[in-house]
Amino acid sequence: MSAGGVRVRRRRSRIGRSGAILVATAIAIAVAAILLATGSLSSVGGEASPASVSGSTLRASFADLDGDGFLERSAGEPLVDRTELAPAATPGRELALFAQLSDAHVRDEESPARAVQVDRLGSPVTEAFRPQEALSAQTMAAAVSSLNALAPDAVVVSGDLIDSAQRNELNQALSVLEGGSVEPDSGARGYDGPQAASSADPFIYRPDVDAPTHPGLLEAAQQPFRSPGLDAPWYPVLGNHELLVQGEAPVTAQLERISVGGRRLVELDTSQAIPQRASDAEVLERALSEGLPGRTRATPADPARRYLTAEELIGGFGEASGLGGSAAGATRAQDGLDYHFDVGPDLRLIVLDLVRRTGGSSGRVTGEQVAWLRGELRAADERWIVIASH
């Protein structure tokens, strides 16, 4: 996940006059806090607050300074001038301050549909399991706190807010953005997932027993906590993980049965034909035609893990975000999530939906989208423009 604030200033040497387009690459300040100590989360009843250790990487960062597997506070990282598209110029007046929050990947780490075993098949699937995945919602809440300290005019949530298109993942993420109580647990109460201490899978990190050990971390991560919520209006950009299962596979009936069902894969049968690309829907459907490909065990089922349709997801974003009509200047195209919104009188952000609905993370651009974008650029008149996509 990355989060940052970007001050957009008018430069004395403008980049052309037609549309007065400013293209900004906006990853200036990373502010996500990594909560990997048991003191970061309450392991007892009641609601916990995200840890207060957060801030700008201009001031400090995290690094494994001595190679022991533990992260320590390290020196800050300076800003870098980006001059690929325009020469360096002296900043003029400030047009607006918008912040960017990207790739939060809020996930249901207990979902039986998580294909963590496929990592051992090698490339191209190498990142299905991530050792910090039980803390995705809490980490995002810490980033929200840091963004609020910047007091931006608007926040662009630039894709992959959730990890696997599940209804309960969206509910978690929206609760973090809106503020108040967040419920990270799913299935039965308590942790029931691949990182449990009882797991015999040597590829999976178990924080209760594996170095670096953090006993009780998984149980603490299931407790409700409070998020401050974003103070500024926020605007969504669709990423592949919002619409596709783990960002790769289009939703199928087989995948949904696994997601809401009560069996978890614990040992992959590598003798079966496993698709090398989850976006190959036909091969994936064939591989799952008789259920999960390998040894399974019972796990608590949860109907809240059902997959979202594109219409449900876009509707949920529209209702919860600045697209709901509260922000002046927000408009959107009829199909997908291509739209623009204004941050003050001088700056317009144009959002492009590049998700390939048929699967895969490579994205797509249509001719109709290009024509729509041309019209948007003309309509922007003398406003400065930032184009956002995932």
Stockholm file with secondary structure:
# STOCKHOLM 1.0

chainA/1-390         MSAGGVRVRRRRSRIGRSGAILVATAIAIAVAAILLATGSLSSVGGEASPASVSGSTLRASFADLDGDGFLERSAGEPLVDRTELAPAATPGRELALFAQLSDAHVRDEESPARAVQVDRLGSPVTEAFRPQEALSAQTMAAAVSSLNALAPDAVVVSGDLIDSAQRNELNQALSVLEGGSVEPDSGARGYDGPQAASSADPFIYRPDVDAPTHPGLLEAAQQPFRSPGLDAPWYPVLGNHELLVQGEAPVTAQLERISVGGRRLVELDTSQAIPQRASDAEVLERALSEGLPGRTRATPADPARRYLTAEELIGGFGEASGLGGSAAGATRAQDGLDYHFDVGPDLRLIVLDLVRRTGGSSGRVTGEQVAWLRGELRAADERWIVIASH
#=GR chainA/1-390 SS CEEEEEEEEEESSCSCSTTCCCCCCCCCCCCCCCCCSGGGSCCSSSCBCCCSCCCCTTTEEEECTTSSSCCEEEECCCCCCCCSSSCCCCEEEEEEEEEEEECCCBCCTTCTTCCGGGGGGCTTCCCSCCTTGGGHHHHHHHHHHHHHHHCCSEEEECSCSBSSCBHHHHHHHHHHHHCEEECCCCSSSSCCSTTSTTCCCTTSCCTTTSSSCCTTHHHHHTSCEEECCCSSCEEECCCHHHHSBTTTBCCCHHHHHHHHSSEEEEEECTTSCCCSSTTCHHHHHHHTTTSSSEEEEECCCCGGGCBCCHHHHHHHHHHHSGGGTTSTTCEECSSTTCEEEEETTTEEEEECCCCCTTSCSSCCCCHHHHHHHHHHHHHTTTSEEEEECC
#=GC SS_cons         CEEEEEEEEEESSCSCSTTCCCCCCCCCCCCCCCCCSGGGSCCSSSCBCCCSCCCCTTTEEEECTTSSSCCEEEECCCCCCCCSSSCCCCEEEEEEEEEEEECCCBCCTTCTTCCGGGGGGCTTCCCSCCTTGGGHHHHHHHHHHHHHHHCCSEEEECSCSBSSCBHHHHHHHHHHHHCEEECCCCSSSSCCSTTSTTCCCTTSCCTTTSSSCCTTHHHHHTSCEEECCCSSCEEECCCHHHHSBTTTBCCCHHHHHHHHSSEEEEEECTTSCCCSSTTCHHHHHHHTTTSSSEEEEECCCCGGGCBCCHHHHHHHHHHHSGGGTTSTTCEECSSTTCEEEEETTTEEEEECCCCCTTSCSSCCCCHHHHHHHHHHHHHTTTSEEEEECC
//
